[in-house]
Amino acid sequence: MTKKHLNNEIIYQIYPLTFAYASGSKTDLYPSGAYGNLKGITSRVKYVKDLGVDTIWITPFYKWGGHGFGYDITDYRSIDPIYGDIDDFKELCEVYHHYGIRVLIDQVYNHCSIYHPWFAESEDKKLGFEDFFVWADAKGFDEKGKPLVPNNWTSIWDSSGNSAWMWSDTRKQFYLHSFDWSMPNLNLNNREVQNAILDVSKFWFDLGVDGFRLDAVGHYACDPLLRDNAFDEKGNPIHRYDINSQGGAEFVNRLKQLCNAYPVPKTLLAEYGYDKSRQGIENTKKILAESRCDAFFTFALKLNGGLKTLGTTLQNEMRISPNGEKLNWAFSNHDLERAPSRLFGNQYSVRKSKLLMALLMTLPGSICIFQGEELGLPNPKTMAECKNPANDPLDIWTDYDSPWDASRAGFAMSDSLQDPSRKLALHPSEDQYKYAVSRQKWDSDSMLNYTKDWIRFRKESPFFRRYGNIIPLRVKKANVIAFVRTDADDNSRCLCIFNFNKYPVEVKYKGKRHIVRGEDYILD
């Protein structure tokens, strides 16, 4: 493995709980195939290799507390037995490296589980662990004696309410949680916490991983004074003190120093959300320029406002990282409903999925494809059909219901009644089996082969495989995305027009008329 950083790599994201199961692990507790495991990922290396991707990113497979689907870690150095053991992981790395594919794994350093031993020791104020988490006294008490939260910071999502603070009866203080109350924030302003995390990082680097996808990087550390955030005119918090702190940046740079200590430097792909205001964009541009991370997974193409917001989104992203050197683009991931259904609803078609993939491949920077996206999978028609309580011994999916379950459901290698995916606790719905790999593999016009062709074209193209800029064009017609793609030096340009309508549209650029067929694109 000789690559040193992401460049314009194509990354395939794997959600191990539903990707694939294979027998043979020493820790196999559920041979019924209810849950995907590391052996399953290894077993599909030829499929992944055949896609043509450069790198895989595996979401968490560590021991976890049962609240955050792997993002609530209870032991940073141990693999949950449902996934396998260290030997299984070493084998996975060796096999993927043999096929020339790099391996990135998720690391969750902003928070851990309330069941992690560090939290219990910090809650009890054990020597050396007193400040491992962000603790704060109550601001006061209400008339009923209930403690008042230290400040007005809010959590991103939390089953207990909106506040980012939870009271500990044991310690008689509040602890900070950027996400659910079950995942307390580690105090990355504390040098000893940083040292402990760096030891964890070295452990995985030494096992053979090529780098990390860093979860929730923007939340690393916080204002040591815990000052209140201000609010904008719409009542939305202006996240000045609870995210994007100097302490977090310092820790990332220490981590990158460790990455660079290896003969082939390790890669850091950072999940990073930011304020889309002018001030937020300028601040983010500065942070990205100074950060030593190789690329940033920014949720750019989540597109809550649909395709109509894509032009503005592309423009904003290119402002924070000119030429796209540090941008990572994705339409789908484990935290979103599948893009074809999310963006098109009942108007979904395979052609529209192909257009999304083509658009993704023309963007400068690295790209993430989520498992099943290469097949054009829409959401299951009904999630209840995907859940298999009879083969969910841990009750992971039985009583839980979330919009992102739609993307986390497994996908099928074949439409056979014997396909292993049918045994998964969260399996494909019956309507999704028509998108099975076996149905698409030999069809030259399939979404699967279309994706492979585009990956091959991008990697072989002297133009699209390089960094460059995007100049969005204003098009009056709805559901038409048009921009000029340049190379890094602006020596070459390509007009890119994507028509998501079912009928032809005309786009004029520099006096030239371009007719784009329905659900098609042109590159000129």
Phi, psi and omega per residue, in radians:
M1 nan 2.030 -3.024
T2 -2.019 -0.187 -3.091
K3 -1.215 2.455 -3.043
K4 -1.808 -0.332 -3.123
H5 -2.754 -3.112 -2.973
L6 -1.256 -0.573 -3.029
N7 0.832 -2.238 3.112
N8 -1.864 0.622 -3.039
E9 -1.088 2.697 3.049
I10 -1.866 2.094 -3.026
I11 -1.910 2.351 3.119
Y12 -1.856 2.041 -3.103
Q13 -1.524 2.265 -3.123
I14 -2.023 2.240 3.049
Y15 -1.786 1.734 -2.885
P16 -1.110 -0.426 -3.088
L17 -1.134 -0.429 -3.097
T18 -2.282 0.103 -3.055
F19 -1.258 -0.979 -3.133
A20 -2.949 2.523 3.033
Y21 -1.925 2.469 2.995
A22 -2.492 2.512 -3.129
S23 -1.351 2.938 3.031
G24 2.032 -0.185 3.136
S25 -1.349 2.475 3.123
K26 -1.141 -0.425 -3.071
T27 -1.749 0.217 -3.016
D28 -1.105 1.830 -3.128
L29 -1.614 -0.314 -3.031
Y30 -2.302 1.246 -3.118
P31 -1.159 -0.040 3.068
S32 -1.227 -0.191 3.128
G33 1.415 0.448 -3.119
A34 -1.182 -0.553 -3.034
Y35 -2.283 2.457 3.033
G36 -1.133 2.785 -3.135
N37 -2.567 3.125 -3.108
L38 -1.150 -0.659 3.075
K39 -1.034 -0.634 3.110
G40 -1.126 -0.715 3.099
I41 -1.096 -0.772 3.126
T42 -1.070 -0.683 -3.084
S43 -1.133 -0.355 -3.094
R44 -1.822 0.358 -3.089
V45 -1.066 -0.652 -3.117
K46 -1.188 -0.624 3.068
Y47 -1.103 -0.808 3.140
V48 -1.144 -0.732 3.111
K49 -1.058 -0.705 -3.108
D50 -1.147 -0.436 3.070
L51 -1.132 -0.582 3.141
G52 1.714 0.155 -3.104
V53 -1.269 2.821 -3.123
D54 -1.612 -0.561 -2.907
T55 -2.543 2.588 2.930
I56 -1.940 2.594 3.032
W57 -2.128 2.120 -3.116
I58 -1.851 2.173 3.089
T59 -1.251 2.955 -2.900
P60 -0.958 2.446 3.100
F61 -2.310 0.364 -3.112
Y62 -1.491 3.001 3.012
K63 -1.090 2.350 -3.028
W64 -2.416 2.887 -2.955
G65 -1.610 0.009 3.073
G66 1.544 0.158 -3.126
H67 -1.996 -0.595 -2.972
G68 -2.018 0.401 3.101
F69 0.876 0.798 3.080
G70 1.722 -0.307 3.138
Y71 -1.550 0.053 3.024
D72 -1.957 1.388 -2.950
I73 -1.367 2.391 3.080
T74 -1.840 -0.266 3.098
D75 -2.720 1.951 -3.047
Y76 -1.223 -0.303 -3.068
R77 -1.863 -0.007 -3.073
S78 -2.024 2.440 3.095
I79 -1.570 2.344 3.094
D80 -1.085 2.323 -3.089
P81 -0.969 -0.452 3.126
I82 -1.122 -0.403 -3.139
Y83 -1.664 -0.428 -3.097
G84 2.317 -2.635 -3.130
D85 -2.410 -3.068 -3.089
I86 -1.047 -0.680 3.122
D87 -1.086 -0.678 3.087
D88 -1.101 -0.668 -3.130
F89 -1.215 -0.743 3.099
K90 -1.033 -0.750 3.118
E91 -1.056 -0.767 3.134
L92 -0.989 -0.865 -3.128
C93 -1.063 -0.778 -3.112
E94 -1.086 -0.754 -3.104
V95 -1.181 -0.800 -3.136
Y96 -1.170 -0.650 3.077
H97 -1.119 -0.656 3.103
H98 -1.010 -0.612 3.133
Y99 -1.586 0.164 3.067
G100 1.354 0.389 -3.110
I101 -1.938 2.255 3.124
R102 -1.406 2.765 -3.082
V103 -2.161 2.035 2.986
L104 -1.878 2.493 3.066
I105 -2.182 2.614 3.091
D106 -1.194 2.391 2.958
Q107 -2.210 2.288 -3.023
V108 -1.959 1.604 -3.030
Y109 -1.819 -0.125 3.091
N110 -1.302 -0.598 -3.045
H111 -2.640 2.921 3.008
C112 -2.412 -2.890 3.130
S113 -1.536 2.659 3.009
I114 -1.093 -0.276 3.137
Y115 -1.627 0.030 3.056
H116 -1.216 2.398 3.134
P117 -0.956 -0.525 3.118
W118 -1.043 -0.708 -3.085
F119 -1.197 -0.756 3.116
A120 -1.048 -0.712 -3.133
E121 -1.226 -0.610 3.107
S122 -1.257 -0.686 3.128
E123 -1.096 -0.574 3.109
D124 -1.552 0.055 -3.142
K125 1.000 0.715 3.070
K126 -1.154 2.520 -3.085
L127 -0.962 2.233 -3.140
G128 1.607 -0.262 -3.104
F129 -2.030 0.070 -3.062
E130 -0.967 -0.670 -3.051
D131 -2.008 0.502 3.115
F132 -1.249 -0.369 3.105
F133 -2.187 2.981 -3.097
V134 -1.571 1.814 -3.125
W135 -1.872 2.595 3.125
A136 -2.660 2.548 3.080
D137 -1.246 2.751 3.033
A138 -1.116 2.551 3.107
K139 -1.268 -0.272 -3.116
G140 2.803 -2.851 -3.138
F141 -2.401 2.519 3.124
D142 -1.412 -3.080 -3.048
E143 -1.131 -0.339 3.106
K144 -1.674 0.080 3.135
G145 1.461 0.164 3.122
K146 -1.358 2.291 -3.129
P147 -1.152 2.472 -3.139
L148 -1.681 2.432 -3.062
V149 -1.091 2.639 -3.058
P150 -1.127 -0.561 3.136
N151 -2.737 -2.974 -3.018
N152 -1.722 0.342 -3.127
W153 -1.177 2.493 -3.126
T154 -1.976 2.677 3.081
S155 -1.521 2.751 3.107
I156 -1.231 -0.802 2.985
W157 -2.681 2.497 -3.038
D158 -2.801 2.256 -3.132
S159 -1.271 -0.181 -3.086
S160 -1.788 -0.115 -3.096
G161 2.533 -2.813 -3.056
N162 -1.747 -0.380 -3.074
S163 -1.191 2.572 3.090
A164 -1.511 0.212 -3.068
W165 -2.156 2.471 3.078
M166 -2.309 2.360 -3.103
W167 -1.378 2.391 3.042
S168 -1.886 1.994 3.087
D169 -1.167 -0.476 -3.139
T170 -1.204 -0.829 -3.056
R171 -1.634 -0.278 -3.089
K172 1.076 0.682 3.058
Q173 -2.540 2.922 3.018
F174 -1.584 2.599 2.952
Y175 -2.055 2.612 -3.100
L176 -1.495 2.417 3.033
H177 -2.488 1.955 3.122
S178 -1.175 -0.440 3.139
F179 -2.104 -2.441 -3.047
D180 -1.091 2.649 -3.130
W181 -0.996 -0.409 -3.117
S182 -1.378 -0.018 -3.100
M183 -2.237 1.418 -3.094
P184 -1.190 2.517 -3.138
N185 -1.283 2.271 2.967
L186 -1.203 2.559 -3.117
N187 -1.547 1.501 -3.105
L188 -1.349 0.033 2.910
N189 -1.330 -0.287 -3.105
N190 -1.531 2.093 -3.095
R191 -1.037 -0.595 -3.136
E192 -1.206 -0.611 3.058
V193 -1.149 -0.768 3.082
Q194 -0.989 -0.780 -3.130
N195 -1.074 -0.715 3.128
A196 -1.107 -0.713 3.136
I197 -1.220 -0.649 3.092
L198 -1.119 -0.602 3.049
D199 -1.118 -0.698 3.071
V200 -1.076 -0.784 -3.136
S201 -1.036 -0.797 -3.136
K202 -1.087 -0.656 3.109
F203 -0.968 -0.838 -3.098
W204 -1.328 -0.637 3.071
F205 -1.037 -0.756 -3.104
D206 -1.184 -0.398 3.081
L207 -1.341 -0.249 3.042
G208 2.105 0.024 3.115
V209 -1.204 2.670 -3.101
D210 -1.631 -0.129 3.118
G211 2.842 -3.074 -3.090
F212 -2.169 2.580 2.753
R213 -1.682 2.076 -3.050
L214 -1.636 2.073 -3.114
D215 -1.339 2.397 2.950
A216 0.933 0.777 -3.093
V217 -1.046 -0.639 -3.115
G218 -1.068 -0.317 -3.117
H219 -1.654 -0.046 -3.139
Y220 -0.998 2.254 3.122
A221 1.038 -3.068 -3.141
C222 -2.915 3.097 3.090
D223 -1.086 2.081 -3.123
P224 -1.050 -0.438 -3.129
L225 -1.506 -0.103 3.094
L226 0.951 0.776 -3.108
R227 -1.281 2.610 3.100
D228 -1.117 2.527 2.971
N229 -1.414 2.615 2.993
A230 -1.456 3.024 3.124
F231 -2.194 2.597 3.102
D232 -1.440 -3.096 -3.057
E233 -1.161 -0.310 3.118
K234 -1.636 0.020 3.135
G235 1.504 0.173 3.108
N236 -1.526 2.436 -3.133
P237 -1.166 2.452 3.009
I238 -1.661 1.882 -2.976
H239 -1.376 1.428 -3.141
R240 -1.682 -0.633 -2.991
Y241 -1.859 -0.297 -3.070
D242 -1.750 -0.188 3.107
I243 -2.386 2.910 3.052
N244 0.943 0.868 -3.079
S245 -1.536 2.814 3.107
Q246 -1.127 -0.655 3.116
G247 -1.063 -0.669 3.089
G248 -1.143 -0.734 3.122
A249 -1.104 -0.697 3.131
E250 -1.120 -0.692 3.113
F251 -1.142 -0.766 3.128
V252 -1.027 -0.714 3.137
N253 -1.178 -0.598 3.037
R254 -1.143 -0.699 3.121
L255 -1.118 -0.708 3.138
K256 -1.187 -0.560 3.040
Q257 -1.041 -0.724 3.068
L258 -1.104 -0.746 3.103
C259 -0.974 -0.744 -3.067
N260 -1.340 -0.128 3.125
A261 -1.372 -0.182 -3.129
Y262 -1.578 2.610 -3.128
P263 -0.904 -0.737 2.975
V264 -1.913 1.869 -3.054
P265 -0.937 2.485 3.122
K266 -1.400 2.723 -3.057
T267 -1.748 2.484 3.021
L268 -2.116 2.042 3.029
L269 -1.897 1.984 -2.991
A270 -1.769 2.248 2.962
E271 -1.338 2.169 -2.977
Y272 -2.559 1.998 3.027
G273 -1.779 2.647 -3.087
Y274 -2.598 2.816 3.121
D275 -1.265 2.209 -3.059
K276 -1.472 0.077 3.066
S277 -1.206 2.906 3.140
R278 -1.017 -0.754 3.131
Q279 -1.141 -0.704 3.132
G280 -1.117 -0.708 3.132
I281 -1.137 -0.764 3.134
E282 -1.133 -0.701 3.111
N283 -1.133 -0.729 3.127
T284 -1.142 -0.707 3.107
K285 -1.005 -0.714 3.123
K286 -1.174 -0.757 -3.124
I287 -1.098 -0.795 -3.128
L288 -1.139 -0.669 -3.132
A289 -1.138 -0.641 -3.087
E290 -1.521 -0.384 -3.072
S291 -1.236 2.603 3.099
R292 -1.614 0.038 3.056
C293 -1.086 2.613 -3.097
D294 -1.410 -0.577 -3.139
A295 -2.770 2.832 -3.066
F296 -2.207 2.171 3.066
F297 -1.583 1.778 -2.878
T298 -1.857 0.115 -3.044
F299 1.074 0.428 -3.030
A300 -0.972 -0.740 -2.985
L301 -1.766 0.425 3.023
K302 -1.091 -0.749 2.974
L303 0.940 1.088 3.088
N304 -1.036 -0.498 3.141
G305 -1.541 0.153 3.139
G306 1.418 -3.000 -3.077
L307 -1.060 -0.473 -3.086
K308 -1.094 -0.325 3.141
T309 -1.648 -0.046 -3.020
L310 -1.137 -0.721 -3.127
G311 -1.040 -0.817 3.118
T312 -1.125 -0.683 3.135
T313 -1.082 -0.833 3.122
L314 -1.037 -0.729 -3.131
Q315 -1.104 -0.787 3.131
N316 -1.105 -0.752 -3.117
E317 -1.111 -0.700 -3.139
M318 -1.224 -0.401 3.069
R319 -1.242 -0.582 -3.112
I320 -1.443 -0.329 3.119
S321 -2.565 1.412 -3.115
P322 -0.917 2.369 -3.120
N323 1.248 0.017 2.992
G324 1.288 0.254 -3.049
E325 -0.982 -0.609 -3.044
K326 -1.989 0.301 -3.105
L327 -1.686 2.502 3.020
N328 -2.203 2.209 -3.016
W329 -1.914 2.502 3.077
A330 -2.751 2.418 3.009
F331 -1.588 -0.454 -3.034
S332 -2.336 2.646 2.962
N333 -2.828 -3.047 -3.043
H334 -1.249 -0.196 -3.114
D335 -1.824 0.138 -3.114
L336 -2.294 2.623 2.943
E337 -1.083 2.731 -3.092
R338 -1.057 2.403 -2.978
A339 -0.993 -0.767 -3.112
P340 -1.005 -0.699 3.117
S341 -1.351 -0.674 -3.108
R342 -1.099 -0.673 -3.046
L343 -1.632 -0.476 -3.006
F344 -2.094 -0.268 3.112
G345 0.950 -2.259 -3.116
N346 -1.237 -0.178 3.121
Q347 -1.561 0.193 -3.124
Y348 -1.044 2.514 2.971
S349 -2.645 2.758 3.097
V350 -1.079 -0.607 3.114
R351 -1.052 -0.707 3.123
K352 -1.155 -0.652 3.070
S353 -1.084 -0.697 3.112
K354 -1.124 -0.701 3.123
L355 -1.097 -0.739 3.103
L356 -1.039 -0.754 -3.131
M357 -1.144 -0.735 3.121
A358 -1.096 -0.757 3.120
L359 -1.060 -0.796 3.137
L360 -1.006 -0.716 -3.053
M361 -1.264 -0.282 -3.141
T362 -1.552 -0.111 -3.051
L363 -1.444 2.527 -3.133
P364 -1.430 2.416 -3.089
G365 2.037 -2.973 3.116
S366 -1.556 2.827 -3.006
I367 -2.312 2.458 3.017
C368 -1.962 2.308 3.002
I369 -2.014 2.202 -3.123
F370 -1.532 2.480 -3.093
Q371 -0.787 2.231 -3.118
G372 1.603 -0.312 3.126
E373 -1.140 -0.555 3.123
E374 -1.162 -0.257 3.120
L375 -1.693 -0.105 -3.109
G376 1.334 0.450 -3.067
L377 -1.082 2.198 2.908
P378 -1.504 3.079 3.028
N379 -1.053 2.655 2.953
P380 -1.058 2.624 3.131
K381 -1.122 -0.707 3.066
T382 -2.413 2.291 -3.130
M383 -1.239 -0.510 3.133
A384 -1.020 -0.576 3.139
E385 -1.183 -0.404 -3.083
C386 -1.492 -0.324 -3.032
K387 -1.594 2.384 -3.039
N388 -2.155 1.366 -3.096
P389 -0.982 -0.501 -3.120
A390 -1.202 -0.352 3.112
N391 -2.260 0.827 3.062
D392 -2.306 1.196 -3.001
P393 -1.044 -0.423 3.128
L394 -1.654 0.025 -3.107
D395 0.932 0.714 -3.133
I396 -1.213 -0.722 -3.034
W397 -1.906 -0.294 -2.959
T398 -0.976 -0.905 -3.041
D399 -1.786 0.085 -3.081
Y400 -1.828 2.420 -3.114
D401 -2.443 2.058 -3.102
S402 -2.536 2.630 3.124
P403 -1.013 -0.547 -3.070
W404 -1.416 -0.074 2.999
D405 -0.983 -0.525 -3.084
A406 -1.050 -0.600 3.134
S407 -1.528 -0.446 -3.070
R408 -1.423 -0.276 3.081
A409 -1.018 2.547 -3.091
G410 -1.132 2.975 3.036
F411 -2.199 2.827 -2.941
A412 -1.802 2.393 2.980
M413 -1.417 -0.490 3.081
S414 -2.560 2.866 3.108
D415 -1.624 0.183 3.133
S416 -1.150 2.624 3.064
L417 -1.191 -0.223 3.121
Q418 -1.698 0.051 -3.131
D419 -1.077 2.294 -3.076
P420 -1.011 -0.435 -3.107
S421 -1.085 -0.417 -3.109
R422 -1.195 -0.331 -3.141
K423 -1.526 -0.241 -3.100
L424 -1.048 2.562 3.095
A425 -1.134 -0.477 3.015
L426 -2.231 1.572 -2.991
H427 -1.809 2.959 3.086
P428 -1.093 2.631 3.015
S429 -1.342 2.833 -3.038
E430 -1.038 -0.637 -3.126
D431 -1.190 -0.330 -3.130
Q432 -1.410 -0.267 -3.111
Y433 -1.194 -0.310 3.073
K434 -1.241 -0.203 3.073
Y435 -1.707 0.173 -3.070
A436 -0.986 2.649 -3.135
V437 -0.986 -0.737 -3.094
S438 -1.069 -0.548 3.129
R439 -1.331 -0.449 -3.037
Q440 -1.744 -0.414 -2.960
K441 -0.991 -0.717 -3.053
W442 -1.777 0.119 3.107
D443 -1.691 1.914 -3.059
S444 -1.106 -0.348 -3.113
D445 -1.737 0.170 -3.065
S446 -1.323 2.830 3.069
M447 -1.087 -0.683 -3.134
L448 -1.049 -0.851 -3.129
N449 -1.263 -0.533 3.040
Y450 -1.073 -0.773 3.119
T451 -1.095 -0.789 3.118
K452 -1.044 -0.755 -3.132
D453 -1.092 -0.732 -3.130
W454 -1.194 -0.679 3.090
I455 -1.065 -0.774 3.128
R456 -1.110 -0.764 -3.130
F457 -1.091 -0.800 -3.126
R458 -1.058 -0.758 -3.080
K459 -1.233 -0.481 -3.118
E460 -1.620 -0.268 -3.068
S461 -1.352 2.131 3.077
P462 -1.070 -0.385 -3.109
F463 -1.572 -0.999 -3.001
F464 -1.330 -0.308 3.123
R465 -1.429 -0.072 -3.126
R466 -1.803 2.833 3.003
Y467 -1.116 2.886 3.105
G468 3.102 -3.082 -3.115
N469 -1.923 2.935 3.067
I470 -2.221 2.238 3.075
I471 -2.014 1.723 -3.121
P472 -1.110 2.500 3.111
L473 -1.935 2.481 3.093
R474 -1.415 2.133 3.110
V475 -2.164 2.204 -3.077
K476 -1.223 -0.474 -3.084
K477 -1.298 2.300 3.112
A478 -1.180 2.662 3.066
N479 1.105 0.485 3.038
V480 -2.154 2.148 3.132
I481 -1.909 2.157 -3.119
A482 -2.365 2.391 3.066
F483 -2.745 2.825 3.035
V484 -1.778 2.170 3.107
R485 -1.742 2.229 3.117
T486 -1.963 2.910 2.937
D487 -1.538 3.065 -2.997
A488 -1.038 -0.576 -3.093
D489 -1.678 0.027 -3.101
D490 0.998 0.592 3.059
N491 -1.510 -0.422 -3.139
S492 -2.306 2.588 3.138
R493 -2.386 2.656 3.090
C494 -2.439 2.211 3.061
L495 -1.423 2.201 -3.118
C496 -2.088 2.101 -3.137
I497 -2.236 2.225 -3.117
F498 -2.140 2.060 -3.089
N499 -1.842 1.858 -3.131
F500 -1.552 0.075 3.041
N501 -1.436 2.804 3.129
K502 -1.457 -0.157 -3.103
Y503 -2.012 2.780 -3.139
P504 -1.160 2.642 3.059
V505 -2.332 2.725 3.098
E506 -1.946 2.293 3.094
V507 -2.188 2.237 3.100
K508 -1.761 2.353 3.094
Y509 -2.486 2.069 -3.130
K510 0.937 0.771 3.065
G511 1.414 -0.048 -3.113
K512 -1.815 2.361 3.135
R513 -1.561 2.303 3.098
H514 -2.135 2.087 3.092
I515 -1.714 2.082 -3.132
V516 -1.939 2.138 -3.134
R517 -1.108 2.833 3.129
G518 -1.068 2.382 -3.136
E519 0.874 0.884 -3.132
D520 -2.563 3.127 -3.129
Y521 -2.513 2.860 2.962
I522 -2.335 2.560 2.990
L523 -2.106 2.147 -3.061
D524 -2.371 nan nan
